[in-house]
Amino acid sequence: MRYIEFINKYKDLPNVELEAIYFILEEVNHLSRSEFLLKRNEGIEQELLTQCTYMVEEYIYHSIPVQYLVGHAYFYGYCFKVNPNVLIPRFDTEVVVDQVLKETKKMNATSIVDVGTGSGCIAIAIKKKLPQVKVVASDISLEALKVAKENKEILNVDIEIKESDLLQNINEKFDIIVSNPPYIDESEELSSLVRNHEPHLALFSPNHGMYHYEQILIQSKNCLKEKGIIIFEIPSNHSNELVEIVKKYYSIIEIYQDLNHLNRVMVIRT
Ligand SMILES: C[S@@+](CC[C@H](N)C(=O)[O-])C[C@H]1O[C@@H](n2cnc3c(N)ncnc32)[C@H](O)[C@@H]1O
């Protein structure tokens, strides 16, 4: 079967994103986007076709995210191993890394802790760009930390990985606390791709999605150096609610937008 025939077979089925089919074809056949487009009229090798068919059908008929099927996802230009124990790194989160890099340079930061590291994507991307800065990556999930450790090895970075319930097991002070914590309310509407397959520990937070933020704010007092800052990824639709909570603990709050002009990053200064 030719690539183009494979695409045509599936692309018009309900709830199918063309990009997901492209992703599977490119990753299984080890093709860049331009190589893939050039090869569209060529045949797919039988063994690879079997793999692609299995994956596309798992995606279409069982709503399995394509990154879990392929086993990796791209973030900040790096390839991260992922499995159902970790959230799939999102493009939207890249602006959080951008902000950390900017703030680190501005304040000459030497130490950063990433709370709820999951695959390790934020911590590792930061360390790749700032090898001289000490980076600690923590999570409560041992299964997630296993993936973060593998990514640390694969991407060859020297970060420290720690099991911790938020900041409870972090016994030192940092210039920057960064976190993309769970922030979805259980009752919120979510695609089945996300709700049925991504780890609930990574998605949901009690108290209208605000619990983890508030706990980090409370615990941060013991883990921030003087003039230290907190950088949060935030839910664009609940940023006002979060501002009200942060005001109970800190007074300097800035909000930055992502490429879609949605509130996405909060910087809290002490
Ligand atoms: C939204 S995911 C973010 C993962 C990754 N940092 C990213 O941006 O893709 C939230 C992460 O927080 C972790 N987490 C949930 N509750 C936690 C807690 N009490 N302490 C530490 N980590 C927690 C989850 O295991 C998950 O890896």
PDBQT file of the ligand as one rigid body, heavy atoms in Angstrom, charges set to zero:
ROOT
HETATM    1  C1  LIG A 301       0.292  18.364  34.512  1.00  0.00    +0.000 C 
HETATM    2  S1  LIG A 301       1.489  17.111  34.864  1.00  0.00    +0.000 S 
HETATM    3  C2  LIG A 301       2.968  17.954  34.320  1.00  0.00    +0.000 C 
HETATM    4  C3  LIG A 301       4.041  17.034  33.826  1.00  0.00    +0.000 C 
HETATM    5  C4  LIG A 301       5.219  17.771  33.150  1.00  0.00    +0.000 C 
HETATM    6  N1  LIG A 301       5.836  18.693  34.056  1.00  0.00    +0.000 N 
HETATM    7  C5  LIG A 301       4.741  18.488  31.908  1.00  0.00    +0.000 C 
HETATM    8  O1  LIG A 301       4.657  19.730  31.941  1.00  0.00    +0.000 OA
HETATM    9  O2  LIG A 301       4.431  17.827  30.903  1.00  0.00    +0.000 OA
HETATM   10  C6  LIG A 301       1.557  17.188  36.613  1.00  0.00    +0.000 C 
HETATM   11  C7  LIG A 301       2.567  16.273  37.291  1.00  0.00    +0.000 C 
HETATM   12  O3  LIG A 301       2.455  16.467  38.710  1.00  0.00    +0.000 OA
HETATM   13  C8  LIG A 301       2.593  15.234  39.361  1.00  0.00    +0.000 C 
HETATM   14  N2  LIG A 301       1.938  15.333  40.675  1.00  0.00    +0.000 N 
HETATM   15  C9  LIG A 301       0.632  15.201  40.995  1.00  0.00    +0.000 A 
HETATM   16  N3  LIG A 301       0.447  15.359  42.305  1.00  0.00    +0.000 NA
HETATM   17  C10 LIG A 301       1.669  15.615  42.844  1.00  0.00    +0.000 A 
HETATM   18  C11 LIG A 301       2.149  15.858  44.145  1.00  0.00    +0.000 A 
HETATM   19  N4  LIG A 301       1.321  15.889  45.201  1.00  0.00    +0.000 N 
HETATM   20  N5  LIG A 301       3.456  16.055  44.325  1.00  0.00    +0.000 NA
HETATM   21  C12 LIG A 301       4.321  16.031  43.275  1.00  0.00    +0.000 A 
HETATM   22  N6  LIG A 301       3.936  15.794  42.009  1.00  0.00    +0.000 NA
HETATM   23  C13 LIG A 301       2.624  15.594  41.790  1.00  0.00    +0.000 A 
HETATM   24  C14 LIG A 301       1.971  14.214  38.436  1.00  0.00    +0.000 C 
HETATM   25  O4  LIG A 301       2.469  12.926  38.699  1.00  0.00    +0.000 OA
HETATM   26  C15 LIG A 301       2.385  14.784  37.064  1.00  0.00    +0.000 C 
HETATM   27  O5  LIG A 301       3.600  14.225  36.650  1.00  0.00    +0.000 OA
ENDROOT
TORSDOF 0
